Amino acid sequence: MATRPVSRMLRRVLRSSVRSCSSGAPVTQPRPGEPSQSAAEELSRRRQFLREHAAPFSAFLTDGFGRHHSYLRISLTEKCNLRCQYCMPEEGVPLTPKADLLTTEEILTLARLFVKEGVDKIRLTGGEPLIRPDVVDIVAQLHRLEGLRTIGVTTNGINLARLLPQLQKAGLSAINISLDTLVPAKFEFIVRRKGFHKVMEGIHKAIELGYSPVKVNCVVMRGLNEDELLDFVALTEGLPLDVRFIEYMPFDGNKWNVKKMVSYKEMLDTLRRQWPELEKLPEEESSTAKTFRVPGFRGQLSFITSMSEHFCGTCNRLRITADGNLKVCLFGNSEVSLRDHLRAGASEEELLGIIGAAVGRKKRQHAELFLMLRDSPPAIPSISSWDPLGVQGLRRSVRLSNQGATLWKGCRVPQTPPLAQRGLGAGSPQRHYSSHPDSDANPQCLSPASRAPAAHSGPLPASDQLTHVDTEGRAAMVDVGGKPDTERVAVASAVVLLGPEAFRLVQENQLKKGDALAVAQLAGVQAAKLTSQLIPLCHHVALSHVQVRLELDGARHAVVIRASCRARGPTGVEMEALTSAAVAALTLYDMCKAVSRDIVLGDIKLISKTGGQRGDFHRT
C-alpha cells in the first residue's frame, strides 16, 4: 500500500470517535451494558489490523512532503561552559528560568512518545549536554526504550573524558565532538575559554573506548580556520575519525556574514589539490553529510552543506528545546510548546495531535537562508591571502600529516601558551621602527666614547646609561641571573586616529575583513607573548596575565589601546606592554587600510611600571 493513502486513512481513523493507538489500529470502547473483549481477542484483532493496513511510518511524524521523521534531537540545557564566537555572543544569552525548563521525567515522557511513533535515533544536545548533572541517568533510561537504536550526544568535549566511561555503560552509542582548530591559542580565541587539552583528552578517550567513527565537527570560517583543512584531514590517516566540515551558519548573536562562509565546493577543491585521489562514499538515506575518504586512510571526512547545498528534501529531524518547544526546522521560527500541553494534563492522543499538526506544517526547505545567499553572493578570496582575524600565523610549523597519529594517540598537543584573560574585544599589533633619530636627539648617543662605563651593582637613575650596550659599545643582553624575583606590572598605551568613515565601520563591525577590534586584541595579546622574539635583546618572560583593552573615542574618531602585562621574575615587562599596544595599533591599520590610508598611529607610551630595582614609574 502506498505511503500517502495509508497516512490519509490513518488520519481519518484518528479523527473519528474511535480511540486509536499510536500505530493507527483502532481500540473500540465498549458501549454501556456490553461485555468488554478479552485481552487476547483485542491483541489478535489489532495484529490483524496492522497486517492488513501496515503503514510504512507514523502518520503523526510524516509531513506534507512525505518525509518521515525518525530522528529526534533533545536539548538538555541552555547553558554552556564555552562562548564560541559563531554560536553565541561573548556575554552569553538570557537563560530560561529553571521552572520553565523540562524536568527529567518530562524529557523521558516525550522521548517515550516519539519512540513509540517510530523515532529510532535520539541525540542529546544543549547548550552543553554534559554539564547536566543527571545526563548519565537520562542516557540509561533512554537505553531501556524498545525500538530506540541509537543514542548520541553532541558535546564540546570539555567534560567528555571524565564522563564517557559511565555514559558508555549507560548505553551511549554515538559521539559528536566540536573542535574548530588544532591550535591551542586559536582555540581559546574562538571559544573565549580555556580547555583545548581537555577536548583532546575526550577525543582520545572515545577512540580508546572503541567508538568508531568518532565524529569531529568543525565549523569552517574564512579568515579563522579554513587554513587548517589539510591538518584536520591528515588526522584521518591513522585514526577512526569522521572529520565533518560544517558551513558557517547564522544564529542569533553570532554576527553572521556571508563573506565568512567557506562553501563546500571551495573546501573540496582545496583538499583535492592535496589529495587528487579523494573518493566520495555512498550517502546514507536522510544523511546530512557528503562523505569522502582518502584511499588508504583509516578515517573519513564529511561536509555539512547547510548553506550552499541544502538537504531539506530528505530531512528526518525534529528538535525539542530545553524549555519544551518542538521545532520542526532548525532555521524556522515556528515552535509549539509541548511542555505547556504536558503540564496542562494533555493525554497521549492530544499530544500526538499537536505534534502531527506541527509536523504537517513543516515547509519544504528553509528558503530564507538561500535568499540571503542569493542577495549577498560571497567573494571567494584566496585562502592563503585572506586573513581578517590575523590568526594564520598561529599555525604549527609542522603539518599533522607528518605527526598527527602519534600526537593524538598519546593525547599530546603543542604546548602553546594559553591566551590570557580578555577585556573589551579589541587590540591591534604594531612595531614602530625608524632609522632616523629624532631632531633633538644626540647623534653620538651610541658612541662608546660618549658613554660612561656600565656599573654592575646598585640601583641607578634610568638616564645614567644604556643597559643593553657593553663597555665596548656592542649590543649585549643584560644578565639578570642574580636579580630577585618580584611581581612586575606594566601598562602601555597607543592611539589610532582612523578618520570618520573607518571609525564608523569599526564601530558598527562592518569591515569586510571582519571584527577589527577582536582581531587587534588577539594580536596585542600574541605580541606581548612574542616580545622576546621581536626585540632581540629582551629576555623571555613567562607572563601570568595579559590584557588588551580598546576604547572608541568618537570625538577624535580614534581607538585608544591600553595593554597591561604582569609577570613574576627578575626582569620587567614594560617592553611586553609597549609591544602589545604597538602591534595592536598596527593591526587596526591593516584592518582599515582599504577604507583609508590617512590613518595615524601615535602616542605609544609607557603609562606605568611597578616592581624591580629601579623603582616604580607612573606617568603624570
HELIX and SHEET records of a PDB file:
HELIX    1   1 THR A    3  ARG A   15  1                                  13    
HELIX    2   2 ALA A   39  GLU A   52  1                                  14    
HELIX    3   3 LYS A   98  ASP A  100  5                                   3    
HELIX    4   4 THR A  104  LYS A  116  1                                  13    
HELIX    5   5 PRO A  129  ILE A  131  5                                   3    
HELIX    6   6 VAL A  135  HIS A  143  1                                   9    
HELIX    7   7 LEU A  160  ALA A  170  1                                  11    
HELIX    8   8 PRO A  184  VAL A  191  1                                   8    
HELIX    9   9 PHE A  196  GLU A  208  1                                  13    
HELIX   10  10 GLU A  226  GLU A  228  5                                   3    
HELIX   11  11 LEU A  229  LEU A  235  1                                   7    
HELIX   12  12 VAL A  258  LYS A  260  5                                   3    
HELIX   13  13 TYR A  264  GLN A  274  1                                  11    
HELIX   14  14 CYS A  312  THR A  314  5                                   3    
HELIX   15  15 LEU A  338  ARG A  343  1                                   6    
HELIX   16  16 GLU A  348  GLY A  360  1                                  13    
HELIX   17  17 ALA A  367  ASP A  375  1                                   9    
HELIX   18  18 GLN A  392  LEU A  394  5                                   3    
HELIX   19  19 LEU A  400  LYS A  409  1                                  10    
HELIX   20  20 PRO A  448  SER A  450  5                                   3    
HELIX   21  21 PRO A  500  GLN A  507  1                                   8    
HELIX   22  22 ALA A  516  LYS A  529  1                                  14    
HELIX   23  23 THR A  531  LEU A  534  1                                   4    
HELIX   24  24 GLU A  574  CYS A  592  1                                  19    
SHEET    1   A 2 ARG A  19  SER A  20  0                                        
SHEET    2   A 2 PRO A  26  VAL A  27 -1                                        
SHEET    1   B12 GLU A 279  LYS A 280  0                                        
SHEET    2   B12 ALA A 289  ARG A 293 -1                                        
SHEET    3   B12 GLN A 300  ILE A 304 -1                                        
SHEET    4   B12 LEU A 241  GLU A 247  1                                        
SHEET    5   B12 VAL A 214  VAL A 220  1                                        
SHEET    6   B12 ALA A 174  SER A 178  1                                        
SHEET    7   B12 THR A 150  THR A 155  1                                        
SHEET    8   B12 LYS A 121  THR A 125  1                                        
SHEET    9   B12 TYR A  71  SER A  75  1                                        
SHEET   10   B12 ARG A 317  ILE A 320  1                                        
SHEET   11   B12 ASN A 325  LYS A 327 -1                                        
SHEET   12   B12 GLU A 335  SER A 337 -1                                        
SHEET    1   C 5 LEU A 543  ASP A 553  0                                        
SHEET    2   C 5 ALA A 558  GLY A 569 -1                                        
SHEET    3   C 5 THR A 486  LEU A 497 -1                                        
SHEET    4   C 5 VAL A 600  THR A 610 -1                                        
SHEET    5   C 5 PHE A 617  HIS A 618 -1                                        
END                                                                             
